[in-house]
Amino acid sequence: MKRLLACGSLALASLAYGQAIASDYGTYLKMFAADSLWNSRPINPKLGTYQIPATTYNPAISSGAYSSAIFEAKPGDSPMVVHKKSGSLGIKDSDAEQYLDSVRVPHWPAKTFAATGNDGHADIVDAAANRVYSFYQLAQDKTSRLWTASMISWSTLNGSGWGDPAHYYQGARAAAVPTSAGMIRVAEANDGKAWYEHALALSLDYSGLAAAPNQFIYPATSGDSTDPSKSNTGQIPEGARLMLPADFDLSQITDPRLLKVAKTLMRYGAYVVDRNDNTPFVIYVENRSVWSESPPSQLNLVRQALRQVVSEDGYIDGNGVLRVPDSQVNLMSMRGIWAVDAMENPNDVAGVYDTYTQSLRWDTTTSFIRQIDYGNRNIGAVPGVGPNAPKRYTFSVVASGGVKLSMQIYVNKALRLTTALLGNGQSQHVVWPAGATVTLTAEKPAGGPASAKARLVELPPGQ
């Protein structure tokens, strides 16, 4: 499906709620942190009234062409270079918002394959790097055996599994999450448990999805773009959590596989992460799973009862911990167009944005370099999240190699404020003006490899 690159999510922290237990979250088999929304269940969810419409086809819980397989990279696996498709602009690096001729993946499982649908999904989990690589339109040429792709995204294996204001696009689903997020996994499909211990991933047809400008909501950080040939006509945005009501009659469900899904939908629910064409809903099962389709009549009972969660009293995470919002959310990215403003030695190489460290990085240089980010994509990728006037924020710097950063704030193209040049560990408070845009200036002295990144965090009230 077409992607609309935009928007946002909030990081979440946790407080003790009862006795927390040891867990193996953030691993290949149990992805993301215990307090990820994927691994958390809502407290006292309140459900809306809108019903998912029927379409030509029945709802589905399945693997196949538009699902994905999840491959475990091992330290001994060889690297792989994935190339751009012939005639394309390149592989879209969805975080840096740049097109690349090729991408090198350090460890590539030998049995990797892409789903056969147009989306060509596949996810690779590299625990040693703490990364999940998520591909869009991945394919292998039958003759040359070369791999190609249209987009690569990545997320932190022990992170939230959702975008955040700085790193807003983290996976190949339209909602900017990995295709592995919320998947019914091979290892858990027949594990004998009463329910899956995480929220599920689900797509809706055009007839169920809300139209722009409300086509996605937090925690989704993107959504499917407008299709000129077919419009969304429903009321449910991507990023919404759907659940079965607490009084849903489970005795109606006699199919064992669907019963486990239904119990999961009552406890955790399912997030809307993508759009499909002409199926009321699809819940995704990992490719390679042994899975048989449930009776259509019982699937439609689930469709008729599923509702959007419109509010809740909080969440309990996978370790029995009460989650609360984290006010220290970083709003600043180092992506952008980093133009060289001064370089004493033209043979030096300018710093470049590195998505995996979320920083501007330099190799050894023999002279002073000044670079300015004019891209205007360093803030604001998450509408409604901030920064917002007239709130106060802390601009802080993490740097090595003697690099210093400053921030310039413009309103109507006129410079309103510039911070001091700040080195590693230094910070400055600013009052945010309305209608602001930002440039960043980085200065690197001659010397060895160096890096720099900035954080922009809202100050608590009264500070």
N, C-alpha and C positions, 0 to 999 in steps of 0.2 A: 504494500500500500504506500501511497505518497506520504512523505513526512513533512510536517511543519516544524521547523526548528525554532524553538522559543522556550522559555519559561521556567517553572520552578518548584522548589521543595524546601522544606526546613529540616535541618538536622535535629535529632532528638537525643535527649539524655535520659537517664533513669535514676529513680530513687528506690531504695529497698521497699519491697512490698511482700512481707512474709519472709520466708527463708529461701534465698536464692540457692540454686543447685549448680554443680559443675556441668558444663556442656561442651559439645564439640561443634559449636556454631563457627561459621567462617571457614568451612571446609568444603571439599568437593561434593560430599554427600549431604551436607547440611549448610547450605549457602547463606551468607550474610550474617550480620550480628544478631544476637538474641533479641535486641531491642529494635531490629528492623521492623517496619510495618508489615513486611511479609511474614514475620515470625511472631507477630503480636495479635491478640484478639481484643476486640472492643468491649468496653464495659457498658452495659445497659444501652445497646444501640437503639436509636430511634429510626424507624424506616419510613420511607416515602410511600406514595400511593401509586406511582406510575408503573404500569405493567409492560414488560417487554412484548412487543407485538409478535404475532405469528407471521411467518413468511411462507414461501413456496416449500421450503425444506423444513425438516425437523431439527431441533437443537442437537448438538453433537458433543460428545466427550471423546476425543480421539487424538491419535498421532497422525503422521502423514505429511503431505506436501507442504502445509503451512505451519507445521510445528517445527521442532528442532531436536537435534541430539546434542548432548553435552559431553565433551571429551576431556579427559583428565591428562594434562601435560605432566610429564615426569622430568626430573633433572637430566636424565640421560637421553631424552628425545632431541633429535636434531632440529636446528632452526629451519624456518621456511620463509622464503620471500614470496609475498602475495603481490601480484601485479595489477595495474589498472586494466580495465576492459578496453579492447580495441575500439578506437574512435571516441572514447569518453574523455572528460576533463581530467579524470584521475580517480583515485580512491578518496572518498570524502572522509577526512579526519573530523568527526562530528564535534569534538571538543575544540580543537584549534580553528575549526571552520576554514580549513584549507584542503586543497586537492593535491594528492601525492601520487607520484608515478608508481611507487611501490612501498610496501610496509614489510619490515622484517619482524617476524614473531620468533622469539628466542627458542621456544620448545614447542614442536608441532607433533601431536600424536599421529602415529602412522596410520591409524584406522579412521582418521577424520573424513567425514563426508558431509555434503550439504543437503538440506531438504530440497525436494524436487520442484516445489512451487516457485512462482516468479520471485518470491522474497528470498529464496536461497539461504535460509537461516542455518547457522551453526554457531555454537558457543564453545570456547576452549577455556578451561579453568586451570590456571597455573598457580598452585598454592605457594610455591617457592617465591614467586614474584608478588603474591597477594593480589592477583588480577583475574578478572573475567573478561576475555576478549569476545566481542559479539559482532558477528558479520552479517551484512546485508548483501544479497545477490552474490554469495560465494559460489564459485564453480571451478571445476578442474577440467582442462582441455583433454579430450580423450587421446589426442595424438601427441601433443607436446608434454602432457602431464603437468603443465604449469597451472598454478592456482591464480584466479582473478577474483576481484570483488568490487562492489560499488561503494561500500562504506565500512569503516571499522569504528567501533566504539569500545570503551572499556569502563569497568567499574571495579571498586575495591572489593575483594572477596569477603573480607570481614567488615564491610561497611553497611550502608542502609539498603542497598539495592535500588535506590531511587536517585534522581538527580538532586543537585543542590545549586544555590545561586551562582557559585563560581564554576563548577563542573556540571553543567546543566544537562548534557546529553550523554547518557551512560550505557546505551544499549540499542539493539537493532529493532526493537518494537517501536510502534508509533509513539507510545507514551515515554520513550527514551529510557526504557529499562531493558536489561538483557532478555533474550528469549528464554533463558533458563530460569528467570525469576518466576516463581509461582507454579512452575511446571510440575505435573505429576511424574515423578522420577521412576526409572526402571526399578531401582532398589526398593522403592516404597509401594509400588503398585500392588504387590502381594505380600506385604509384611505382616499381615494378620492384625494390624491395629484398627481401632474403631473408626478413626478419621485420620486425615493427613494433618501433620503438625505445622501447617503454615497456610496462609491464604493462597488461593488458586489464581491462575491467570486465565483471562476470558476475553473474547472479542464479541462485538455486537455488529449486526447488520446496520446499514444506513438508516433503516426505519426505527431503530432503537436509540441511535446516537444523537446527541444534541448538536445543533448547528452552531457555526461561528456567530459571535465571538466566545461562546460558552462551550466549545467542543472539548476542552479539557480543564481539569482542576487539579490542585494539589492532592496527592503527591506527584501526579504526572507533571513532567516538565516540557512536554511537547504533545502534539497530537497529529492525527491525519489531516492533511491539507484538503482544501475544498476540491471536490471532483466536479469539473464543469458539466459532466454528463449525468451526474446523479447526486442529489443533495441529501444531507442528513435531515431527517424529519422527526426524530424522537426527542427525548428529554434527558437522556443519561450521558454525561460527559465521560470521556476517557480519564482515567484516574479515580473514578468513583469506585467505592467498595459496595458490592451487592451481597445481600445475605438472605437466607430463608428465615422467616419469623420463628420465634421461639415456640409457637404453638403449631408449627407445620406437622401434619400427620404422617409420621414416618412409616406407619403401617401400610400406607399406599404404595410404598417402594419395596418391591419384592426382589428386584435385581441386586445381587450383593455388591457389585461394583458401584452402581448408582447410589446404593444406600450409604456407602462410605463417603462418596462425594457429597451427598445430601447432609450428612452429619457434619462434614467439614464446612459446608455453606452455612450451617446453623451456628457454628462455633467461631470460624475465622472469616468466612465469606470468600469472595473472589474479586480481584481488581480488574477493571476494564482497561486493557493495555493496547488494543488494536481494533481495526475495523475489518469485517469480512463482507462478502457479497452474498446476501440472500439466505443466511442461516441465522435464526433468532439469537442464538449464542453458541459459541464453541469454547469449551474448556480444554486446554492443551495438555496432551500426554506426551512424554518424551518418546521420540523415535527409538526403536529397538525394544519397546515394551510390548509384552504380549497382552493385547487388549481387544475385547469384543464390545460391539456397540450395545447400548442399553435399549430397552423397549421404547419406541417413540411415544407411546401414551404416557409412560412414566416420566420421560424427559420433558414432556409438555406440562405435566403437573408441576415440575420444578420451575419451568419458564413462567407459568402463571403465578407462582408464589414469590419468585425472586423480586426483591425491592432494593432500591438504593439506600444506603445508610446516610441519613441527613445530619445526624449528630450522635455523639456518644459522650460518656462521662470519663473518658480516658482509655488507656490500653494496659493490658497485662502482657509482658513479653514472654519469650520462651523459657525464661528462668524464674517465672513468678514474680517479676519486678514491675512496679508501676512506672510507666513512662510519663515524662513531662517535657514540654518543649524546651529546647536549649536556646537561650537568648544570645549566645555567642556564635551566631551564624556568620560565616565569612561571605561578604557580598562582592569581593573583588577577584577578578580573574586576571592573569597575565597574558591572555590571548590578545591578539591584535596585530596591527601593521607597525612593526618596530623599525622606523626609518632611522638611518644614521644621520646624526646632526653634526658630529665631529669625530674625526679619526685621524690621528697623526701619522699613521703608517697605512697606506692603502693596501698593503699586503695582509693586514690583519683581517680576520673574519668576524663579522658582527655576531652578537648574541642572537639566539633563536629560542622560540617558545618550545618547551618540552612538556607535552601533555602528561607524561607519566610522573613527573615531579611537580607539575603545575607551576613551573618557574621559568624565568629567562636564564639561559645558560650560555657560557662562553668557554671556548678552549683557550689555551695559552695565547696571550697577545703581547706585542712588543711596545704598544703605545696606549695612550689614553683614548677611550671610546665613550661617546655620548650617544644614546639612542632615545627616541621618543615614540611612544605608542599613540598613533593617531586613529586607531581603528574604531574607537567608540563602541567596542564590544567587551570592555573590561568590567562594566557594570550594566545592570538593567536587563539581563537575559531572563529574569524571572519577574514578570509583571506583578505589581502589587506587593512584592516582598521588600523592596527598598533598594537604595537609600531614599528616604522621604524627608521633605522639609516639614518643620524646622528642627528635626531631631539632631542629636549630637552623636558623633561617631568617632571611633579611634582608628586612625590610619597607622599601621605598624609594619615593620620591615623585618624579614628574615633573609639574610644575605651572607655570602662568603666571598673571600678574595678581595675584600675592601670595597665591594660595590655599594653604592648608595642610590636611593630612590627618592623621588619627590612626586607629589600629586598636584596637578593643576585643575582647578574647577572653573568651568566656563558657564555663563548664562547668556543666551542669545549671542554666542560667539565672542563675548567680551570676557576677559579674564577677571574672575571674581576673587579667587584666592589661590595661593600656592603655598604648599608646605615647605618646611626646611628640607634640605637633602638629609635623609635619614639613613644611618648604617644599621648593621645587624643589631636587633634588640631594641631599637629606638622607635618612638611613637609620637604622635601628635593628635590632639583632639580638634575636630572641626564641627562647625554648625552647618548643616546641609541646606543649601538654598533650593528653591523651587526651580524646576526646569534645567537642572544642572547636567552638563556633560563633562567627561573627564579625559585628560591625557596623563600619562605617566612618563617620567624622565628617569633614565638609568645612566649612571656614570661608573665606568670601570677603569681603574688604573692599570698600567702595564703590569703583567705578571701572569701567574698560572691560571688554571681553570677556575671559574667562579660561577656563582648563581645568585639569583635574587627573586623574591616573591613578596607580595604585599598582602595584607589583610585589612579589610574594612568592616568593623564590627560596631553595632549599635551600643551606645552606652546605656546602662540601666537608668531608669528615671531618677532624677535627683543628683546624678553625678556629672 
